[in-house]
Amino acid sequence: MLILDLKLGDVSGQDILKQLKDDHVTEDIPVIVYTAAVLEAGEVSKLVTGDPVRYQGVHVVQKPFELESLLALVQQVLTEPVS
């Protein structure tokens, strides 16, 4: 599992996510993306544009978030069946 901030210094978190999902070696790694962007329903797909099947296993958390909420999501992701 990878926890990824979308707003990184020199590299976009979206670019890193795309590279992970484009590589058959890393495409199945579950990713939790966190962002300060205010998201409306359906906007998650804009963050991870592309084939929805390709982005299975990507979860989005908005900042600020409670640590307990993040830990619960991590637990959920770790117990999901691998595709």
CYANA upper distance limits for C-alpha pairs under 8 A (distance plus 0.5 A):
  1 MET  CA     29 ILE  CA      6.18
  1 MET  CA     30 PRO  CA      5.36
  1 MET  CA     31 VAL  CA      6.19
  1 MET  CA     32 ILE  CA      8.16
  1 MET  CA     77 VAL  CA      8.35
  1 MET  CA     78 LEU  CA      8.00
  2 LEU  CA     29 ILE  CA      7.69
  2 LEU  CA     30 PRO  CA      6.90
  2 LEU  CA     31 VAL  CA      5.27
  2 LEU  CA     32 ILE  CA      6.71
  3 ILE  CA     31 VAL  CA      6.29
  3 ILE  CA     32 ILE  CA      5.19
  3 ILE  CA     33 VAL  CA      6.37
  3 ILE  CA     34 TYR  CA      7.98
  4 LEU  CA     13 GLY  CA      7.09
  4 LEU  CA     31 VAL  CA      7.52
  4 LEU  CA     32 ILE  CA      6.63
  4 LEU  CA     33 VAL  CA      5.26
  4 LEU  CA     34 TYR  CA      6.73
  5 ASP  CA     13 GLY  CA      6.42
  5 ASP  CA     33 VAL  CA      6.25
  5 ASP  CA     34 TYR  CA      5.50
  5 ASP  CA     35 THR  CA      6.57
  6 LEU  CA     12 SER  CA      6.67
  6 LEU  CA     13 GLY  CA      4.41
  6 LEU  CA     14 GLN  CA      6.45
  6 LEU  CA     33 VAL  CA      7.12
  6 LEU  CA     34 TYR  CA      6.87
  6 LEU  CA     35 THR  CA      6.21
  7 LYS  CA     12 SER  CA      6.60
  7 LYS  CA     13 GLY  CA      6.46
  7 LYS  CA     35 THR  CA      7.56
  8 LEU  CA     12 SER  CA      6.22
  8 LEU  CA     13 GLY  CA      6.65
 11 VAL  CA     15 ASP  CA      7.56
 11 VAL  CA     16 ILE  CA      8.02
 12 SER  CA     16 ILE  CA      7.02
 13 GLY  CA     17 LEU  CA      6.60
 14 GLN  CA     18 LYS  CA      6.62
 14 GLN  CA     47 LEU  CA      7.52
 14 GLN  CA     48 VAL  CA      7.36
 15 ASP  CA     19 GLN  CA      6.67
 16 ILE  CA     20 LEU  CA      6.68
 17 LEU  CA     21 LYS  CA      6.72
 17 LEU  CA     48 VAL  CA      8.31
 18 LYS  CA     22 ASP  CA      6.47
 18 LYS  CA     48 VAL  CA      8.32
 19 GLN  CA     23 ASP  CA      6.84
 20 LEU  CA     26 THR  CA      5.85
 20 LEU  CA     27 GLU  CA      6.04
 21 LYS  CA     26 THR  CA      6.98
 21 LYS  CA     27 GLU  CA      4.65
 21 LYS  CA     28 ASP  CA      7.95
 21 LYS  CA     54 ARG  CA      7.25
 21 LYS  CA     55 TYR  CA      7.59
 22 ASP  CA     26 THR  CA      8.45
 22 ASP  CA     27 GLU  CA      6.91
 23 ASP  CA     27 GLU  CA      6.14
 24 HIS  CA     28 ASP  CA      8.26
 27 GLU  CA     54 ARG  CA      8.37
 28 ASP  CA     57 GLY  CA      7.89
 28 ASP  CA     82 VAL  CA      8.07
 28 ASP  CA     83 SER  CA      7.48
 29 ILE  CA     57 GLY  CA      7.90
 30 PRO  CA     57 GLY  CA      5.25
 30 PRO  CA     58 VAL  CA      6.47
 30 PRO  CA     77 VAL  CA      7.56
 31 VAL  CA     57 GLY  CA      6.74
 31 VAL  CA     58 VAL  CA      5.30
 31 VAL  CA     59 HIS  CA      6.74
 32 ILE  CA     58 VAL  CA      6.34
 32 ILE  CA     59 HIS  CA      5.21
 32 ILE  CA     60 VAL  CA      6.25
 32 ILE  CA     61 VAL  CA      7.60
 32 ILE  CA     74 VAL  CA      8.46
 33 VAL  CA     58 VAL  CA      7.56
 33 VAL  CA     59 HIS  CA      6.49
 33 VAL  CA     60 VAL  CA      5.23
 33 VAL  CA     61 VAL  CA      6.63
 34 TYR  CA     60 VAL  CA      6.15
 34 TYR  CA     61 VAL  CA      5.11
 34 TYR  CA     62 GLN  CA      6.02
 34 TYR  CA     63 LYS  CA      7.10
 35 THR  CA     60 VAL  CA      8.10
 35 THR  CA     61 VAL  CA      7.02
 35 THR  CA     62 GLN  CA      5.54
 35 THR  CA     63 LYS  CA      6.13
 36 ALA  CA     62 GLN  CA      6.12
 36 ALA  CA     63 LYS  CA      5.18
 36 ALA  CA     64 PRO  CA      7.51
 37 ALA  CA     62 GLN  CA      7.42
 37 ALA  CA     63 LYS  CA      8.23
 38 VAL  CA     62 GLN  CA      7.82
 39 LEU  CA     43 GLU  CA      6.19
 39 LEU  CA     44 VAL  CA      7.49
 39 LEU  CA     62 GLN  CA      8.35
 40 GLU  CA     44 VAL  CA      8.45
 42 GLY  CA     46 LYS  CA      8.10
 43 GLU  CA     47 LEU  CA      7.21
 44 VAL  CA     48 VAL  CA      7.00
 44 VAL  CA     60 VAL  CA      7.63
 45 SER  CA     49 THR  CA      5.91
 45 SER  CA     50 GLY  CA      8.15
 45 SER  CA     52 PRO  CA      8.01
 48 VAL  CA     55 TYR  CA      7.47
 50 GLY  CA     54 ARG  CA      7.85
 50 GLY  CA     55 TYR  CA      8.19
 51 ASP  CA     55 TYR  CA      7.21
 52 PRO  CA     56 GLN  CA      7.00
 57 GLY  CA     77 VAL  CA      8.40
 61 VAL  CA     65 PHE  CA      7.83
 61 VAL  CA     70 LEU  CA      8.20
 65 PHE  CA     69 SER  CA      7.40
 65 PHE  CA     70 LEU  CA      7.65
 66 GLU  CA     70 LEU  CA      7.08
 67 LEU  CA     71 LEU  CA      6.63
 68 GLU  CA     72 ALA  CA      6.60
 69 SER  CA     73 LEU  CA      6.78
 70 LEU  CA     74 VAL  CA      6.64
 71 LEU  CA     75 GLN  CA      6.67
 72 ALA  CA     76 GLN  CA      6.69
 73 LEU  CA     77 VAL  CA      6.56
 74 VAL  CA     78 LEU  CA      6.58
 75 GLN  CA     79 THR  CA      6.82
 76 GLN  CA     80 GLU  CA      6.80
